[in-house]
Amino acid sequence: MTEAKTQHVPWSTLTKEGHLSRVLLLCFGVWLYAADSTLVATVMPVAVEDIGGLPYLSWTYTLYQLGSVVAGAIAGLMVIRTGIAKAQIVAGIIYIIGCALSGYAPDMTTMIFGRLLQGMGGGGLVSIAFIGASTLFPKKLWVRLIAVISGVWGVSSLCGPLIGGYFVAAGNWRMAFWAFAAQGLVAVLVAPPLLRRKFQTQKEQTQAMPLARLALLGVAVLAICQAGVVINTGIAAVLCLSGVVLLLFFFKLDADSENRIFPRGILNPRTVSGSGLLMISSLFMATISLTVYGPLLMYIIFGAEPLIAGYIIALESLGWTIVAISTSGVREHIEPRLIRLGALFVSISMVGLIYAMPSGPLWLIALLATLMGMGFGMSWTFVSKRIIANVPETERTQASGSIPTFLRVAMALGSALSGIIANFSGFSEASSVAVARNVAFWSFAAFVPLMFVGLFFAWRVSRE
């Protein structure tokens, strides 16, 4: 049977071959992370009124991202050393403790530590979901599974603020965190019977964990995240540049190590896997301004209510989810066309936002946001499959876990660059319409070079 035929499988295969329960468990881990990451948008403003600590509010976001990147990066080695079931249990327990601390938090210090643990546990669960998709199931199902994971991520991100808003409206913001702690317990209890599988080799299992390299990665990500919230443009630029240099140093050390966190040459632009990661990283960095500053810009420039602006941003996730699911059944010879078309959709939407975000109308911004999501949806799944399939089988576990990790690093770096651009323009909630329009233009125009980098690598990764 040809590869093209094995790729064309119906959704019913997940049920007929007994895969559904494991798929649901892996997706449940994605739900916990994605919904929790957006939950704080509605919960934290009320929490700060209760426990104080407004000057340290940014750390609840920064350390959450830091924890998710570091834990997501090490998830592959954890799976190799302990098996996927035990790795899921460890990540789930860390997540539960983090949720419990956040729900209990009498002060901002406890809340920050709880958010760090939530990020670590949730980041591990997401990476484990990608690892499980490529190691627990036959290759013919990879595209379907990655599409489902992408869909769950999009829907979960939409639900997070609504769930947080529900508990805030009920007058008990703490219960939002306790509710997710209870769900984390489910992910831990059902992991042993559903995710049993041994990973080798013994050599990798007996090697020490690369704690020094993890610390270096953590410092690099922390510097990049802080660059996005520091008001002083000079300090922010130094932090961002320092973080990038440390990140490159980390990749160099990791590539030369015997117990690598990521597959050797994972960012090599001459390989399919390297081209794929560079493509999705470049396009995510180039477009993250829509999520970071889109709602505030629409409020200042057009007077859009926060709910309306939030729904417009949500259209990107909706477009991503629908297209990812609907295109996951195409035959393999169609995949290169969808990768290229997806990159073009993202680029067209980004160029359109350079003009639409400063001057409107809102319906055009909504249309471009939807188009952007559709572009990611029709390309992400197939690029992810190629990243995983084009590394040695012995490194497939690390390659799978690297996809969401690189996504989060790209988002952090893109957010930092967006913050530097906005702060350099003197942007704030009290900014005039003229200042906001200037920021709206440069928040997208400044990333055009990255857009072309993404297009270039889209053509490279889509070659047969």
C-alpha positions in Angstrom: 0.0 0.0 0.0 1.3 3.4 -0.9 1.9 6.2 1.7 -0.7 8.3 -0.1 -3.3 5.7 0.6 -2.3 5.0 4.2 -2.7 8.8 4.9 -6.4 8.8 3.7 -8.1 7.2 6.8 -11.5 8.0 8.1 -12.2 9.4 11.6 -13.9 6.2 12.5 -10.5 4.4 12.5 -9.8 6.0 15.9 -12.7 4.1 17.4 -12.5 0.9 15.4 -8.9 0.3 16.3 -9.3 1.2 19.9 -7.4 4.5 20.0 -10.2 6.8 21.1 -9.6 6.6 24.9 -5.9 7.5 24.6 -6.6 10.3 22.1 -9.1 11.8 24.6 -6.5 11.6 27.4 -3.8 13.3 25.4 -6.2 16.0 24.3 -7.3 16.5 27.9 -3.8 17.5 28.8 -3.9 20.1 26.0 -7.2 21.3 27.3 -5.8 21.8 30.8 -2.8 23.9 29.5 -4.6 26.0 26.8 -7.7 26.8 28.8 -5.6 27.6 32.0 -3.2 29.9 30.0 -6.1 32.2 28.9 -8.2 31.8 32.1 -6.1 34.4 33.9 -7.1 37.1 31.5 -10.4 37.4 33.4 -9.3 36.0 36.8 -6.1 37.9 37.6 -7.5 41.5 37.7 -10.0 40.4 40.4 -7.3 38.3 42.2 -5.0 41.3 42.4 -7.8 43.3 44.1 -8.1 40.6 46.7 -4.5 39.6 47.5 -2.6 42.7 46.2 0.7 42.7 44.4 -0.2 44.7 41.3 3.5 45.6 40.5 4.3 41.9 40.2 1.3 41.0 38.1 3.4 40.4 35.0 5.4 37.7 36.7 2.2 35.5 36.8 2.4 35.5 33.0 6.2 35.5 32.7 6.9 32.5 35.0 3.9 30.6 33.6 5.6 30.8 30.1 9.0 30.1 31.6 7.8 26.9 33.3 5.9 25.7 30.2 9.0 26.1 28.0 11.5 24.4 30.3 9.2 21.5 31.2 8.1 21.1 27.6 11.7 21.0 26.5 12.6 18.2 29.0 9.4 16.2 28.4 11.0 14.1 25.6 13.9 12.9 27.9 11.5 12.3 30.7 9.4 10.0 28.5 12.5 8.1 27.3 13.7 7.7 30.9 10.4 6.8 32.6 7.8 6.0 30.0 5.0 8.2 28.8 2.6 7.1 31.6 4.9 8.1 34.4 5.9 11.3 32.6 2.2 12.2 32.4 1.7 11.5 36.1 4.6 13.6 37.1 3.5 16.5 34.9 -0.1 16.2 36.1 0.9 16.2 39.8 3.0 19.3 39.3 0.1 20.9 37.5 -2.3 20.0 40.4 0.0 21.5 43.0 0.4 24.6 41.0 -3.4 25.0 40.6 -3.9 24.4 44.4 -1.3 27.0 45.3 -2.9 29.5 43.0 -6.3 28.8 44.4 -5.1 29.0 48.0 -2.7 32.0 47.4 -2.9 34.5 50.3 -0.4 36.8 48.6 1.2 37.4 45.2 4.4 35.5 46.1 2.4 32.3 46.5 0.3 33.0 43.3 3.5 33.5 41.3 5.0 30.2 42.5 1.7 28.5 41.8 1.6 29.9 38.2 5.2 28.7 37.7 4.2 25.1 38.6 1.0 25.3 36.5 3.2 26.3 33.5 5.6 23.5 34.2 2.9 20.9 34.5 0.8 22.2 31.6 3.8 22.6 29.3 4.8 19.0 30.1 1.3 17.7 29.3 1.2 19.5 25.9 4.6 18.1 24.9 3.5 14.7 26.0 0.4 14.9 23.9 2.6 15.5 20.8 5.0 12.8 21.8 2.1 10.4 22.3 0.6 11.2 18.9 3.8 10.1 17.2 4.8 7.2 19.4 1.6 5.5 20.5 -0.3 5.4 17.2 0.4 4.2 13.7 1.9 6.7 11.2 -1.3 6.7 9.1 -3.1 8.5 12.0 -0.5 11.2 12.7 -2.2 13.9 10.6 -5.6 13.2 12.1 -4.2 13.3 15.7 -2.2 16.5 15.2 -5.3 18.1 13.7 -7.3 17.1 16.7 -4.7 18.4 19.1 -4.6 21.7 17.2 -8.4 21.9 17.3 -8.6 21.2 21.1 -5.9 23.9 21.6 -8.0 26.4 19.7 -11.3 25.6 21.4 -9.7 25.5 24.8 -8.1 29.0 24.3 -11.5 30.3 23.6 -13.1 28.7 26.6 -10.5 29.8 29.2 -11.7 33.5 29.5 -15.3 32.4 29.6 -14.7 29.9 32.4 -12.7 32.5 34.4 -15.4 35.1 33.8 -18.0 32.6 35.1 -16.2 32.2 38.4 -15.5 35.9 38.7 -19.2 36.6 38.2 -20.0 34.1 40.9 -17.8 35.9 43.3 -15.2 33.1 43.8 -12.2 33.5 41.5 -10.3 30.9 43.6 -12.6 28.1 42.5 -11.4 28.6 38.9 -8.0 27.2 39.9 -9.5 24.5 42.2 -11.7 23.4 39.3 -8.6 22.8 37.1 -6.8 21.1 39.9 -9.6 18.6 40.1 -9.4 18.0 36.3 -5.7 17.6 36.6 -6.3 14.7 39.1 -8.4 13.0 36.4 -5.4 13.2 34.0 -3.2 11.6 36.6 -5.5 8.8 37.6 -6.3 7.5 34.1 -2.8 7.7 32.7 -1.4 4.3 33.9 -3.9 2.1 32.1 -4.0 4.1 28.9 -0.5 5.2 28.3 1.7 2.2 29.1 4.6 1.8 26.8 8.3 1.4 27.3 10.9 3.7 25.7 14.6 3.0 25.2 17.5 3.0 24.9 19.2 2.1 28.2 22.0 4.4 27.5 19.7 7.4 27.4 17.8 6.2 30.5 20.9 6.1 32.7 22.4 9.5 31.7 22.0 12.4 34.0 19.4 15.0 33.3 20.9 18.1 31.7 20.1 20.5 34.5 22.7 23.1 33.6 21.4 23.4 30.1 17.8 23.6 31.3 18.9 26.4 33.6 20.5 28.2 30.7 17.3 27.8 28.6 15.3 29.1 31.6 17.4 32.2 31.9 17.2 32.9 28.2 13.4 32.6 28.1 13.1 34.6 31.3 15.1 37.5 29.7 13.0 37.4 26.6 9.7 37.3 28.5 10.7 40.2 30.7 11.8 42.2 27.6 8.1 42.3 26.6 6.9 43.9 29.9 9.8 46.3 30.7 8.7 49.9 29.9 12.2 51.3 29.3 13.0 50.6 25.6 16.7 50.4 26.1 16.6 47.9 28.9 14.0 45.8 27.0 16.2 45.7 23.9 19.2 44.6 26.0 17.1 41.9 27.7 15.7 40.6 24.4 19.2 40.5 22.7 20.7 38.8 25.7 17.9 36.2 25.8 18.5 35.5 22.1 22.2 35.1 22.5 21.8 32.8 25.5 19.2 30.8 23.5 21.6 30.3 20.6 24.3 29.3 23.1 21.9 26.8 24.6 21.2 25.2 21.2 25.0 25.0 20.5 25.7 23.2 23.8 22.7 20.9 23.3 23.7 19.9 19.8 27.2 19.0 21.1 25.9 16.9 24.0 25.3 13.1 24.2 22.0 13.4 26.1 20.4 16.1 23.9 17.2 17.8 24.8 16.4 18.3 21.1 17.4 16.2 18.1 20.7 17.0 16.6 20.5 19.8 14.0 16.8 20.4 14.7 17.2 24.0 13.5 19.4 23.1 10.5 17.7 25.0 7.6 19.0 22.4 5.1 16.9 19.7 6.7 13.1 19.1 6.4 12.7 19.2 10.2 14.8 22.4 10.5 12.9 24.1 7.7 9.6 23.2 9.3 10.4 24.5 12.7 11.9 27.7 11.2 8.8 28.2 9.1 6.3 27.9 12.0 8.5 29.9 14.4 9.0 32.7 11.9 5.3 33.0 11.1 4.2 32.9 14.7 6.7 35.6 15.7 5.5 37.7 12.8 1.8 37.6 13.7 1.8 37.5 17.5 1.1 41.2 17.6 -2.6 40.5 16.7 -3.1 38.6 19.9 -0.9 40.8 22.2 -2.0 44.3 21.1 -5.0 43.7 18.8 -7.8 44.1 21.5 -6.3 47.2 23.0 -5.6 48.8 19.6 -9.2 48.2 18.5 -10.5 49.7 21.7 -8.4 52.9 21.4 -8.7 53.4 17.7 -12.3 52.2 17.0 -13.9 52.2 20.5 -14.5 48.5 20.2 -15.8 46.9 23.4 -13.4 44.4 25.0 -15.9 41.6 24.3 -16.2 42.5 20.6 -12.4 42.8 20.2 -12.0 39.5 22.0 -14.3 37.7 19.6 -12.5 39.2 16.6 -9.2 37.8 18.0 -10.9 34.5 18.7 -11.8 34.1 15.0 -8.2 33.2 14.4 -8.5 30.2 16.6 -11.8 29.3 15.1 -10.5 29.4 11.6 -7.5 27.4 12.6 -9.6 24.7 14.2 -12.1 24.3 11.5 -9.6 24.2 8.6 -7.2 21.9 10.5 -9.9 19.3 11.1 -11.4 19.6 7.7 -8.1 19.2 5.8 -6.6 16.4 7.9 -8.0 13.7 5.6 -6.4 14.9 2.3 -4.1 12.5 0.4 -0.4 13.0 0.9 0.3 14.5 -2.6 -2.0 17.5 -1.6 -0.1 18.3 1.5 2.7 20.4 -0.1 0.1 22.6 -1.7 -1.7 23.2 1.6 1.6 24.1 3.3 2.4 26.7 0.7 -1.2 28.0 0.5 -1.4 28.2 4.3 1.8 30.3 4.5 0.4 32.5 1.7 -2.9 33.0 3.7 -0.9 34.0 6.8 1.2 36.4 4.8 -1.7 38.0 3.0 -3.6 38.5 6.3 -0.5 40.0 7.9 0.0 42.5 5.0 -3.6 43.3 5.1 -3.4 44.1 8.9 -0.6 46.6 8.3 -3.3 48.8 6.7 -6.5 47.5 8.3 -5.4 47.7 12.0 -4.7 51.5 11.9 -7.7 52.5 9.7 -10.3 49.6 9.9 -13.0 48.8 9.4 -13.5 46.2 12.1 -15.1 43.7 9.8 -12.0 43.7 7.7 -9.8 43.0 10.7 -12.1 40.2 11.6 -11.9 38.7 8.1 -8.1 39.0 8.1 -7.9 37.3 11.6 -10.0 34.4 10.2 -7.8 34.2 7.1 -4.7 34.0 9.3 -6.2 31.2 11.4 -7.2 29.3 8.3 -3.6 29.6 7.0 -2.1 28.2 10.1 -4.8 25.5 10.2 -4.1 24.2 6.7 -0.3 24.1 7.1 0.5 23.4 10.8 -0.6 19.8 10.8 1.3 18.7 7.7 4.5 20.7 8.7 4.4 19.0 12.2 4.1 15.6 10.6 7.1 16.3 8.4 9.2 17.6 11.3 8.5 14.3 13.2 8.9 12.0 10.3 12.2 13.3 9.1 14.3 12.7 12.1 15.9 9.4 13.1 13.4 7.1 14.9 15.5 7.2 18.0 15.0 10.9 18.3 11.3 11.0 17.3 10.3 11.5 20.9 12.3 14.6 21.4 11.3 16.0 18.0 7.6 15.6 18.8 8.0 17.4 22.1 10.0 20.2 20.5 7.1 21.4 18.3 5.0 23.0 21.1 8.2 24.1 22.9 9.5 26.0 19.9 6.0 27.5 19.4 6.0 29.0 22.9 9.6 30.3 22.5 8.6 32.0 19.2 5.5 33.5 20.9 7.6 34.8 23.8 10.2 36.3 21.4 7.5 37.8 19.2 5.7 39.3 22.2 8.9 40.8 23.4 9.6 42.4 20.1 6.1 43.7 19.9 6.4 45.2 23.3 9.6 46.9 22.4 8.0 48.5 19.3 5.0 49.6 21.3 7.0 51.0 24.2 9.3 52.9 21.8 6.2 54.6 20.4 5.1 55.6 23.9 2.1 53.3 23.8 -0.2 52.9 26.8 -3.9 52.5 27.6 -4.2 56.3 27.7 -2.5 56.8 24.3 -4.1 59.0 21.7 -5.6 57.6 18.5 -2.7 58.9 16.5 -0.2 57.1 18.7 -2.2 53.9 18.6 -2.4 54.0 14.8 1.3 54.4 14.6 1.8 51.3 16.8 -0.8 49.4 14.9 1.1 50.0 11.7 4.6 49.1 13.0 3.5 46.2 15.0 2.9 44.3 11.8 5.1 46.2 9.3 8.3 45.6 11.4 7.7 41.8 11.1 7.5 41.7 7.3 11.1 40.3 7.0 10.1 37.4 9.3 7.1 36.8 7.1 9.3 36.3 4.1 11.5 34.0 6.1 8.4 31.9 6.9 7.4 31.9 3.2 10.9 30.7 2.1 11.0 27.8 4.6 7.4 26.9 3.7 8.5 26.2 0.2 11.5 24.3 1.4 9.6 22.0 3.8 6.9 21.4 1.3 9.2 20.0 -1.4 8.7 16.3 -2.0 
